[in-house]
Every structure is written in structure tokens, then in C-alpha cells.
Amino acid sequence: MNDICCIGHITLDKIVTPKQTAYMPGGTSYYFSHGISHLKDTKHYKLVTALAPTEFKAVEDIRAKGIEVKVIPSRHTVYFENIYGENQDNRTQRVLAKADPFTVEQLKDVEANIFHLGSLLSDDFSLDVVKYLSGKGTLAVDAQGYLREVRGKKVYPVDWTEKTEALKYIDILKVNEHEMEVLTGHKEVKQAAFQLAEWGVKEVLITLGSLGSVIFAEGCFYRIPAYPPKNIVDATGCGDTYVTGYLYMRNKGASYEEAGCFAAAMSTLKLEASGPFNGTEEDVWNVIHKR
């Protein structure tokens, strides 16, 4: 039995800026796995991913960190192209290839206390998969992928069509400010959190960037600070790092607030460097106590 199992596609990302073009792996499962590998109690963590054989090196790099990985063969790897202008807020995104969705049959031999679905596109995980995994353990979901649909090669923002049915089965849901509004129609954090809880989510995590984050659970709100970074280098994967820290601490029995603070501090350290989180658990606690 694993403590935590992250399920999701590792991506091939093409990053085009005015200065250079770079290729690198990415995706929730990539940032989650690398991040958790640097924390103390990670012996019972497992990654389930699907990608084409041409990108297997990304899997071997994760296995080299002592992490168990189940690879489901896929015809293609999810291939994102992100083109940035001089202003980094101006991004054009395309999906040049899609991996096969995950199925119930592929996940029948996977056991864990907590399952985290790192959705990247709207059809990664069917409602059947959500229902099935919710019966096997605590189910956490990042909503981002359910709100992105590919038509041709372009990515379009969409609402989650089966949300009211799916959210009944989801224990922990992570959304950012924009995703919160798309899902609920509410711009105000408390109203959005109430709505998500009414649909069945037990722990609502709303990240607000430099304004911190809010956790709503068991009828109570917890305001989590954003610890100031020493410098801002790379925000890619910060949301995934937040969920990594939160689930890691919740699995250890931490309170909602303690898990949230650990998640926020871990995200701050991720923001200060390129690539996945590569600090230590002591580094995270130092951010909490000193900043």
C-alpha cells in the first residue's frame, strides 16, 4: 500500500522565447514526483504515468531518485508548445500531440491512501476513473486540465461539463483564482469555496498567487500566507508544488493550516529556481519560521 499515488501524464514542453527555444519535461506528475522525492517520508510514494517510449528518459530520471513508477504505454506523449513574447504574460499555447487517457482497467492494481489526479487536458480522466479511485482512497484533483480542451492544436478554455457529478467523489480540490471563477461563477473566494463544498468537495484549496491561499474545510476558512521569495525565477509548477506539500503533510496527520503553510513555503522555494522543487524539508521549515 502506498501513502500517496500521483497519476498523470509527463509532458514534453517546447518553450519559445525571444531569446531561445528550449525543450524540457513537465506536467503535474513531473513536478509532483521530483518535489516529493526531496522530502523525508517518501518511501511509499508511487507515480503512474503514460507517455511514448521516446520520452522514457524523464521516467528514468524519476526512478533514479528512488521513486516507484508505473508506466502505461501510450502512442504519444502530451506535447505542449508555449510561445512567449517580450512580455511574459503574453503566451500562445498549442498542443502538438496528446497521450492516451487513463482507464479504470489500467489502475486496478494501484493501491494508495491518497490518489492525486494531475489533469492536464479535459479528457485525461473520465468520470468512471474518478468514481473508481474515490472508492479506493482519498481523492485529490487539480482542476486545471478539466478546464482546457484541445481542438485541432489550439487550447480553448472550457467549463468542466461533469463537475456537479464528479465533485461528489472528490475529497480535495485545488483551483486557482481564475479556475475558481470558471467552475462556480463566483469572483469572491468565500462564495466560490461554499459552492464547491456544496457540490461535495471536503477540502477546497484556492491559490491566489502573491496573495497567498485559502483552505476551506469542515465549515472553516484558513488564510495561508504567501511567504516572500528572495527572487522570482520560474513560476512554472508552483501550483503542483503547493499540492505536493499539502498532501505530503496531510498524509502525515498535519492540520489543514499546518499543511497549507508547508505547501506555501515549498512553493516559495520552487519560485526561486528553475525546474522542480529541489530543496529539503528543513529548507521549507526555515521559510515558515524566518520569513
C-alpha positions as CSV (number, residue, x, y, z in Angstrom):
1,M,0.0,0.0,0.0
2,N,1.4,3.4,-1.0
3,D,0.8,6.5,1.1
4,I,0.4,8.8,-2.0
5,C,0.0,7.9,-5.7
6,C,0.1,10.7,-8.3
7,I,-1.5,9.8,-11.6
8,G,-0.9,12.0,-14.7
9,H,0.9,12.5,-17.9
10,I,4.5,13.7,-18.1
11,T,4.7,16.2,-20.9
12,L,7.2,17.3,-23.4
13,D,7.3,21.1,-23.3
14,K,8.6,23.3,-26.0
15,I,9.3,26.8,-24.6
16,V,9.9,29.5,-27.2
17,T,11.0,33.0,-26.0
18,P,12.5,35.9,-28.0
19,K,16.0,34.7,-26.8
20,Q,15.8,30.9,-27.1
21,T,13.9,27.7,-27.7
22,A,14.1,25.1,-25.0
23,Y,12.7,21.5,-24.6
24,M,12.0,20.1,-21.2
25,P,9.7,17.6,-19.4
26,G,6.8,19.0,-17.4
27,G,3.3,18.3,-16.2
28,T,1.8,17.9,-12.7
29,S,3.2,14.3,-12.3
30,Y,6.7,15.5,-13.2
31,Y,6.8,18.4,-10.7
32,F,4.9,16.4,-8.0
33,S,7.3,13.4,-8.2
34,H,10.5,15.5,-8.3
35,G,9.3,17.7,-5.5
36,I,8.2,14.9,-3.1
37,S,11.5,13.0,-3.7
38,H,13.3,15.7,-1.7
39,L,11.1,15.3,1.4
40,K,11.8,12.9,4.2
41,D,9.0,10.4,4.2
42,T,8.7,9.4,0.6
43,K,9.3,5.6,0.7
44,H,5.7,4.8,0.0
45,Y,5.1,7.2,-2.9
46,K,4.2,6.0,-6.4
47,L,3.8,7.7,-9.8
48,V,1.6,6.3,-12.5
49,T,2.1,8.0,-15.9
50,A,1.6,7.4,-19.6
51,L,4.0,8.5,-22.4
52,A,5.6,7.4,-25.6
53,P,8.9,5.4,-25.5
54,T,10.8,8.4,-27.0
55,E,10.3,10.3,-23.6
56,F,11.2,7.4,-21.3
57,K,14.3,9.3,-20.1
58,A,12.0,11.5,-18.0
59,V,10.8,8.4,-16.2
60,E,14.3,7.0,-15.7
61,D,15.3,10.3,-14.1
62,I,12.5,10.0,-11.6
63,R,13.3,6.3,-10.9
64,A,16.9,7.4,-10.2
65,K,15.6,9.3,-7.2
66,G,14.3,6.0,-5.7
67,I,10.7,6.5,-6.8
68,E,8.5,3.7,-8.0
69,V,7.0,4.4,-11.4
70,K,4.3,2.5,-13.3
71,V,4.4,3.4,-17.0
72,I,1.4,2.8,-19.2
73,P,2.3,2.7,-22.8
74,S,0.9,5.5,-24.9
75,R,1.1,6.1,-28.7
76,H,2.1,9.7,-28.0
77,T,3.4,12.0,-25.2
78,V,1.5,15.2,-24.4
79,Y,3.4,17.8,-26.3
80,F,2.9,21.5,-25.2
81,E,4.2,24.4,-27.2
82,N,4.4,27.7,-25.3
83,I,5.4,30.8,-27.2
84,Y,6.2,33.9,-25.1
85,G,6.5,37.5,-26.3
86,E,8.7,40.1,-24.7
87,N,6.0,40.4,-22.0
88,Q,6.0,37.0,-20.2
89,D,2.3,37.4,-19.6
90,N,1.6,37.1,-23.3
91,R,1.6,33.4,-24.1
92,T,0.4,31.4,-27.1
93,Q,-0.2,27.7,-26.2
94,R,-0.7,24.8,-28.6
95,V,-0.9,21.0,-28.0
96,L,1.1,19.3,-30.8
97,A,0.3,15.8,-29.5
98,K,-1.9,14.1,-26.9
99,A,-1.3,11.0,-24.9
100,D,-4.0,8.3,-24.4
101,P,-6.4,8.9,-21.5
102,F,-6.2,6.8,-18.3
103,T,-8.7,4.0,-17.8
104,V,-10.1,2.1,-14.9
105,E,-8.6,-1.2,-16.1
106,Q,-5.1,0.3,-16.1
107,L,-5.4,1.4,-12.5
108,K,-6.9,-1.7,-10.9
109,D,-3.6,-2.9,-9.4
110,V,-2.7,0.6,-7.9
111,E,-3.4,1.0,-4.2
112,A,-2.8,4.1,-2.1
113,N,-4.2,6.1,0.9
114,I,-4.3,9.3,-1.3
115,F,-4.7,9.5,-5.1
116,H,-3.8,12.7,-6.8
117,L,-5.0,13.2,-10.4
118,G,-2.8,15.7,-12.2
119,S,-5.1,16.6,-15.1
120,L,-3.6,18.5,-18.0
121,L,-6.4,18.2,-20.6
122,S,-10.2,17.7,-20.2
123,D,-10.3,14.1,-21.3
124,D,-7.3,12.7,-19.2
125,F,-9.6,11.2,-16.6
126,S,-13.1,10.1,-17.2
127,L,-15.9,10.2,-14.6
128,D,-15.6,6.4,-14.3
129,V,-12.0,6.8,-13.2
130,V,-12.9,9.5,-10.7
131,K,-15.7,7.3,-9.2
132,Y,-13.4,4.2,-9.2
133,L,-10.5,5.8,-7.4
134,S,-12.7,7.6,-4.8
135,G,-13.7,4.1,-3.6
136,K,-10.1,3.1,-3.1
137,G,-8.8,6.1,-1.1
138,T,-8.9,9.8,-0.5
139,L,-9.1,11.5,-3.9
140,A,-7.3,14.8,-4.7
141,V,-7.7,16.6,-8.1
142,D,-6.1,19.6,-9.7
143,A,-8.9,21.2,-11.7
144,Q,-6.7,22.9,-14.3
145,G,-6.8,20.2,-17.0
146,Y,-10.6,19.8,-16.8
147,L,-10.9,23.4,-18.0
148,R,-8.7,23.0,-21.1
149,E,-9.9,21.5,-24.3
150,V,-7.9,20.8,-27.5
151,R,-9.5,21.4,-30.9
152,G,-7.1,20.9,-33.7
153,K,-3.9,22.0,-32.0
154,K,-5.3,25.0,-30.2
155,V,-6.2,25.1,-26.5
156,Y,-9.6,26.5,-25.5
157,P,-10.9,27.4,-22.0
158,V,-14.0,25.4,-21.2
159,D,-16.1,24.6,-18.1
160,W,-16.0,21.2,-16.6
161,T,-19.1,19.6,-18.1
162,E,-19.5,16.8,-15.5
163,K,-18.4,18.9,-12.5
164,T,-21.5,18.6,-10.3
165,E,-21.4,14.8,-10.7
166,A,-17.6,14.4,-10.4
167,L,-17.1,16.7,-7.4
168,K,-19.3,14.4,-5.2
169,Y,-16.4,12.0,-5.3
170,I,-13.5,14.4,-4.9
171,D,-12.2,14.9,-1.3
172,I,-9.5,17.6,-2.1
173,L,-9.8,20.0,-5.0
174,K,-7.1,22.6,-5.9
175,V,-8.0,25.6,-8.0
176,N,-6.5,29.0,-8.7
177,E,-8.5,32.3,-8.7
178,H,-9.4,32.0,-12.4
179,E,-10.4,28.3,-12.2
180,M,-12.5,29.0,-9.2
181,E,-14.5,31.6,-11.1
182,V,-14.9,29.4,-14.2
183,L,-16.2,26.5,-12.1
184,T,-18.5,28.4,-9.8
185,G,-19.3,31.7,-11.5
186,H,-18.2,33.5,-8.3
187,K,-15.3,36.0,-8.2
188,E,-15.4,36.2,-4.4
189,V,-13.3,33.5,-2.7
190,K,-15.7,32.6,0.1
191,Q,-18.7,32.3,-2.2
192,A,-16.7,30.0,-4.5
193,A,-15.5,27.9,-1.7
194,F,-19.0,27.5,-0.3
195,Q,-20.3,26.4,-3.8
196,L,-17.5,23.8,-4.3
197,A,-18.2,22.4,-0.8
198,E,-21.9,22.3,-1.5
199,W,-21.1,20.2,-4.6
200,G,-19.3,17.7,-2.3
201,V,-15.6,18.8,-2.0
202,K,-14.3,18.2,1.6
203,E,-11.1,20.3,1.3
204,V,-11.1,23.3,-1.0
205,L,-7.7,24.7,-1.8
206,I,-7.7,28.1,-3.6
207,T,-4.3,29.5,-4.6
208,L,-4.1,33.3,-5.0
209,G,-0.5,33.8,-6.2
210,S,1.3,36.6,-4.2
211,L,-1.9,37.0,-2.0
212,G,-1.4,33.5,-0.5
213,S,-4.0,30.8,-0.5
214,V,-7.3,29.9,1.3
215,I,-8.3,26.5,2.5
216,F,-12.0,25.7,3.3
217,A,-12.7,22.5,5.2
218,E,-15.3,21.4,7.8
219,G,-17.0,24.8,7.6
220,C,-13.9,26.8,8.5
221,F,-11.7,29.1,6.4
222,Y,-7.9,29.1,6.9
223,R,-6.0,32.0,5.4
224,I,-2.5,30.9,4.4
225,P,0.2,33.5,3.8
226,A,2.4,33.8,0.7
227,Y,6.0,33.7,2.0
228,P,8.0,36.4,0.1
229,P,10.6,34.9,-2.2
230,K,14.1,36.2,-2.3
231,N,13.8,36.5,-6.0
232,I,11.4,35.3,-8.7
233,V,12.9,33.0,-11.2
234,D,10.4,30.5,-12.6
235,A,6.7,30.1,-11.6
236,T,6.1,27.0,-13.7
237,G,5.0,24.2,-11.5
238,C,4.3,26.3,-8.4
239,G,0.7,25.1,-8.2
240,D,1.8,21.5,-8.5
241,T,4.4,22.0,-5.8
242,Y,1.7,23.5,-3.5
243,V,-0.4,20.4,-3.8
244,T,2.7,18.2,-3.2
245,G,3.5,19.9,0.1
246,Y,-0.2,19.9,1.2
247,L,-0.8,16.2,0.5
248,Y,2.5,15.2,2.0
249,M,1.7,16.9,5.3
250,R,-2.0,15.8,5.4
251,N,-0.9,12.2,4.9
252,K,1.4,12.7,8.0
253,G,-1.6,13.9,10.0
254,A,-1.0,17.7,9.9
255,S,-3.8,20.1,10.3
256,Y,-5.3,22.0,7.4
257,E,-3.5,25.1,8.4
258,E,-0.1,23.5,9.0
259,A,-0.3,21.6,5.7
260,G,-1.2,24.8,3.9
261,C,1.7,26.8,5.4
262,F,4.1,24.0,4.4
263,A,2.7,23.9,0.9
264,A,3.0,27.7,0.6
265,A,6.6,27.7,1.8
266,M,7.5,24.9,-0.5
267,S,6.1,26.8,-3.4
268,T,8.1,29.9,-2.5
269,L,11.3,27.9,-2.7
270,K,10.2,26.5,-6.1
271,L,9.6,30.0,-7.3
272,E,13.2,30.9,-6.6
273,A,14.7,28.4,-9.0
274,S,14.1,26.9,-12.4
275,G,12.8,23.3,-12.7
276,P,11.1,21.3,-10.0
277,F,11.5,21.9,-6.2
278,N,14.9,20.7,-5.2
279,G,15.3,22.0,-1.6
280,T,14.9,20.0,1.6
281,E,12.2,19.6,4.2
282,E,14.4,21.7,6.6
283,D,14.5,24.5,3.9
284,V,10.7,24.6,3.9
285,W,10.5,24.9,7.7
286,N,13.1,27.6,7.7
287,V,11.0,29.7,5.3
288,I,8.0,29.3,7.6
289,H,9.9,30.2,10.8
290,K,12.2,33.0,9.4
291,R,10.0,34.8,6.7
